[in-house]
């Protein structure tokens, strides 16, 4: 009795339903995209807004000191201030998504 080796199986393509995001993940993704858009819309203003928050939101000032403007959105999304706000009240994402500029969004964090 001979045993023939099995042919390697092709990995199954992932189905779209397997990649669906939870509501929280979806909100976080949308918020990250919104933050990126706000920073890209006016990088100089974004830098000024982050730096002007030294007394009110020192974490934002530290981000402005530590990261290039191109990384502000990701750093802000991962900040303790953002995590704290969203863990206390996840529904605030909708308010944050309505912010028309980064300065007004930062005011919502404080």
C-alpha angles and dihedrals in degrees: 000000000000124000115213117211115252116251111246110264120236112240111254114247112251113254118232091239091060089060098050113131127230115246090257092050090047091050091048091050092049091048091050091051091047092050091049091050092050092050093045092048092064115000094177092053090045090054092047092048093050092047094046091059094073096119099030099040109011091178090064091050089051090051089052090051095046106039137048115249089254089067098044095098095054093042091049092048090052095043124120089238092058093044091049094050095046094045091052094045118006091182089070088081089082090056091048090051089056093058110118095200138019094250092060090046090053090052088058090056093056 
